[in-house]
Amino acid sequence: MTGFTAPTDDILFSLRHVTGATAVAAWDDSLSEDILTHFAQFAEGVLAPLNGIGDAQGAQLVGGHVHMPDGFGDAYAQLAEAGWQGLQAPERFGGMAQSPLVAAGVSEIFSGANHAMQMVCGLVPGAIETLLNFGTPHQQDCWIPRLASGEVLSTMCLTEAGAGSDLSAIRCRAERDGDHWRLNGEKIFISGGDQDMSEGILHLVLARSGAVEDGLKGLSLFLCPAGSGVTVTRIEDKLGLHASPTCQLSFNGADAELIGAEGDGLKAMFTVMNHARLDVALQGVAHAARAAQIAEAYARDRVQGRRKDGSAARLSDHADVKRMLQEQASLAIGARAMCHLAYVEMEKNERPDLVSFLTPLCKVFCSEAGIRSADLGIQVLGGYGYLNEYQLSQVWRDARITSIYEGANGIHERSLATRGLKGPGSDQFADMITELGGKSECVMTELSEWQTWRDELRASDAPEKDAHAFAQSTAKLYFRACWKKCSLAAGKHPDPERIISLASFVLNS
Ligand SMILES: Cc1cc2nc3c(=O)[nH]c(=O)nc-3n(C[C@H](O)[C@H](O)[C@H](O)COP(=O)(O)OP(=O)(O)OC[C@H]3O[C@@H](n4cnc5c(N)ncnc54)[C@H](O)[C@@H]3O)c2cc1C
């Protein structure tokens, strides 16, 4: 098995030289490098060795409580002790107040090392941001320090048996009880709905405070601490992410506090969800990079077949294997740049419509890139790829959920082709592609064809039927433009020839 090595050089290349993170006010170059290097060591030494153990043991529900696999509690204690849970939280709440750009690098490394554990810890930054945007000063003082210190982990409770993609069907009821509220109902598929790593759990619950006929407008967001009135009724047996407990939760008069305004639940929840969507895109990048790493190492060593001169060949000598390895590596680097650009735009806060346009594109493309790279990796390893021994099958199983949760990809594609074309976001996207592509002929020709299609869809009565093809084509244009920018910046990478060769693979195919 190939041990996990964090792709720190590639992450720094992307942030510094491809996506312009250094121009963002909050970016501190040497500190960011130190943070990423430090976290990479922790991920390689502590988190990654637990990945296979977590897959084999899984989380278990015993006597109504979830037990995490061996070693997870100890690793979490180290994570919290080092302050990683508060990386982005403001200093006044005990956090490190670091930029979301460096946090994006940390999150990718975390997912590459141990996606299941990242799932349980990774909703905290979104919860903190929601509290900062919508919480009362009392709610902020009560919860943010505990989330930042790692004392408490958070969940995001949306899904119900009858409400998956369609949240307007949520039935979990919220009723006023003096200053507080009582929640009654069932939530399913809640990641980290219970675990034994943190002292407490804060559930962020979307529940119905208005009438069923009010649809989405009748939903409000609530803070509900685990404990009284919340029970875990089952955990799911699933394809991958065995160490991430996917819980069914029953709320029986659970004590809750409203966060934000009544009826504005979806608006408040979108803060967590937007954060989580880009985080899922980074999970895709992490899987693409990890699968490429395993396949490259194997193909370099495995002797099979003959070279033209009759000497023994390695797998990596064969043109078809090279093609697969190049596709894997190019997916990881290009998809990462797509995400980082979205984060840079978010931080600059000058083109919010562009961020809304890029977020579903990143979610769709990067999640599929992770799955595709894992699938190619299995093919590169042949029969050994299908075994558990090299961990590629785990990468594929863990990656597979990313195109389903945080909004199934089909839903994001539909919203891109409908709502996404209404505001100025798609025009700003065209400007961004021009900037990235350095006005190169290949990118400009594709952009002009894309703009014609976009205009047709804007005028269409039924854009939904072309939504998949349009979103895929838009994402491919974005990916290729990012690669054009990578090729222009190749000289700044520690291995420029690799970047030039991969850029040529992408841009000439
Ligand atoms: C491992 C795991 C972890 C999860 N973690 C969480 C969590 O922490 N919190 C939480 O709240 N939820 C969580 N979920 C739930 C997840 O977000 C949902 O599974 C997802 O939103 C899809 O809902 P669904 O499964 O009901 O599928 P459905 O909504 O039934 O959709 C099934 C398919 O139909 C398509 N579809 C549905 N409606 C439409 C439409 N109107 N137009 C076109 N296509 C449509 C979808 O794109 C999808 O491909 C998790 C799920 C899993 C498996």
The ligand as an ORCA input file, in Angstrom:
! r2SCAN-3c Opt
* xyz 0 1
  C     -23.308      9.219      3.481
  C     -24.351     10.272      3.482
  C     -24.192     11.395      4.274
  C     -25.179     12.373      4.313
  N     -25.055     13.427      5.184
  C     -26.112     14.271      5.348
  C     -26.102     15.236      6.404
  O     -25.127     15.368      7.161
  N     -27.199     16.020      6.567
  C     -28.305     15.913      5.773
  O     -29.265     16.639      5.969
  N     -28.336     15.001      4.746
  C     -27.277     14.186      4.529
  N     -27.310     13.241      3.528
  C     -28.461     13.195      2.649
  C     -28.146     13.679      1.229
  O     -27.924     15.059      1.225
  C     -29.327     13.240      0.325
  O     -29.178     11.839      0.144
  C     -29.346     13.977     -0.985
  O     -29.730     15.310     -0.780
  C     -30.319     13.359     -1.993
  O     -31.585     13.126     -1.425
  P     -32.256     11.672     -1.579
  O     -31.255     10.674     -1.149
  O     -33.562     11.689     -0.908
  O     -32.459     11.486     -3.152
  P     -33.689     11.995     -4.035
  O     -34.050     13.380     -3.689
  O     -34.745     10.968     -4.005
  O     -33.011     12.021     -5.479
  C     -32.623     10.844     -6.157
  C     -32.163     11.209     -7.574
  O     -33.201     11.901     -8.289
  C     -32.776     13.175     -8.737
  N     -33.837     14.170     -8.514
  C     -34.593     14.318     -7.391
  N     -35.444     15.350     -7.558
  C     -35.234     15.859     -8.778
  C     -35.783     16.934     -9.532
  N     -36.726     17.729     -9.020
  N     -35.291     17.179    -10.768
  C     -34.336     16.396    -11.303
  N     -33.777     15.365    -10.644
  C     -34.205     15.091     -9.404
  C     -31.545     13.542     -7.893
  O     -30.644     14.340     -8.625
  C     -30.945     12.163     -7.577
  O     -30.070     11.781     -8.604
  C     -26.326     12.254      3.477
  C     -26.469     11.149      2.646
  C     -25.522     10.150      2.671
  C     -25.747      8.920      1.834
*
